[in-house]
Amino acid sequence: MKASGLSRFGLFACCVAVAACSQVAQVSPFQYPPNASADQRLERPLAFSVLYSFKGPPAGYHPFAKLIDVSGSLYGTTRLGGAHDDGTVFSITTSGEEKVLHSFREGTGRHPYAGLLDVNGTLYGTTDKGGAHKFGTVFSITRSGEEKVLHSFGEGTDGRDPVAGLLDVGGTLYGTTALGGEHGKGTVFFITGGTEYVLHSFGQGTDGSGPEAGLLDVRGTLYGTTRDGGAHHAGTVFSITTGGLKRGLHSFGVGTDGRLPVASLIEVSGTLYGTTAVGGAHGRGTVFSITTSGKEKVLHDFGDGGDGIVPFAGLLDVSGTLYGTTRDGGAHHNGTVFSITTGGTEKVLHSFSEETEGGFPRAGLLDVHGTLYGTTKQGGAHNGGTVFSITP
């Protein structure tokens, strides 16, 4: 039986509520964790700016996804808003000039959760709902706003509810669906020549289930995470070849290990890095590393002092330092931007104040010439979320 979007995301709401039971200490927006060095404590506040506050229909609002940079302009999606209140594709300049390129509606897909992929100037993405069978789509869109549905999910043992973005490997698009497939617990799929194929159906034995993250290509092998399933029913890291040979690398959920990985992985010098939304020593999420052979290590446990909590998003590598966001926590309990070294030294760079800056970021960050750009789901001048920049 297909789970509704509300029930799927409701699982995280419960996790967040549990994590928030113990209030964090009130500290300055730029307070670093208690174990930060003296030099770190003396650093000045970083340059933070709100570029745009989303307004709602006919404009978009509630951006959940990471931005991409195409020839100096930023592109993204909003889950709601637009002419039909079913979400949008938008562009925004680095000076804050925003434009709606496309408004989604039922027949052509609705409620995009994921960001976009640029392939030779054409943008590709997914919608969680809508399409011919109402279970989501893969679409293409030009930078002038001409949109086309490439595939509608939900027929037979096809996947359903693609909440992750796409990956281009040699002209073939790869992605995941959170539900559907032979066992109803999600798929890895690919699209080539305009036709979609299921590469793997999750849900057998200790296989993972519910992949909500996109895939990572490392020398021809794809790596990803599943939200649930695995040996301890707390999510997995897996690899899969483009021929469909899948291998489980790690099952989360033992001891103070993380739980519920919903973000994509990144690679830094042959090691993979990612986040879990909950779990860890404080139950509020982790940053972890894992080798391609499956050796996993928790680098940071969120939830200590004025630290952020509940990292929904993946990480960004900038010259060996990793950057990310947490959905909650920080000085104002509205989320944070943080940095962490590959050795595990973490610090809060910014704590969001929802009323003016936006709050509860679900998306990762984008680096454009040393400035990081991101989105918040809520808050800002119109409480529809924001686009922000921060310069480390």
Stockholm file with secondary structure:
# STOCKHOLM 1.0

chainA/1-392         MKASGLSRFGLFACCVAVAACSQVAQVSPFQYPPNASADQRLERPLAFSVLYSFKGPPAGYHPFAKLIDVSGSLYGTTRLGGAHDDGTVFSITTSGEEKVLHSFREGTGRHPYAGLLDVNGTLYGTTDKGGAHKFGTVFSITRSGEEKVLHSFGEGTDGRDPVAGLLDVGGTLYGTTALGGEHGKGTVFFITGGTEYVLHSFGQGTDGSGPEAGLLDVRGTLYGTTRDGGAHHAGTVFSITTGGLKRGLHSFGVGTDGRLPVASLIEVSGTLYGTTAVGGAHGRGTVFSITTSGKEKVLHDFGDGGDGIVPFAGLLDVSGTLYGTTRDGGAHHNGTVFSITTGGTEKVLHSFSEETEGGFPRAGLLDVHGTLYGTTKQGGAHNGGTVFSITP
#=GR chainA/1-392 SS CCCCHHHHHHHHHHHHHHHTTSCCCCCCTTCCCTTCCHHHHTCCCCEEEEEEECCCTTSEECCCSCCEEETTEEEEEESEETTTTSCEEEEECTTCCEEEEEECCGGGCBCCCSCCEEETTEEEEEESBBSTTSBCEEEEECTTCCEEEEEECCSTTCEECCCSCCEEETTEEEEEESEESTTSBCEEEEEETTEEEEEEECCSTTCEECCCSCCEEETTEEEEEESEETTTTSCEEEEEETTSCEEEEEECCSTTCEECCCSCCEEETTEEEEEESEESTTSBCEEEEEETTCCEEEEEESCSTTCEECCCSCCEEETTEEEEEESEETTTTSCEEEEEETTSCEEEEEECCHHHHCBCCCSCCEEETTEEEEEESBCSTTSSCEEEEEEC
#=GC SS_cons         CCCCHHHHHHHHHHHHHHHTTSCCCCCCTTCCCTTCCHHHHTCCCCEEEEEEECCCTTSEECCCSCCEEETTEEEEEESEETTTTSCEEEEECTTCCEEEEEECCGGGCBCCCSCCEEETTEEEEEESBBSTTSBCEEEEECTTCCEEEEEECCSTTCEECCCSCCEEETTEEEEEESEESTTSBCEEEEEETTEEEEEEECCSTTCEECCCSCCEEETTEEEEEESEETTTTSCEEEEEETTSCEEEEEECCSTTCEECCCSCCEEETTEEEEEESEESTTSBCEEEEEETTCCEEEEEESCSTTCEECCCSCCEEETTEEEEEESEETTTTSCEEEEEETTSCEEEEEECCHHHHCBCCCSCCEEETTEEEEEESBCSTTSSCEEEEEEC
//
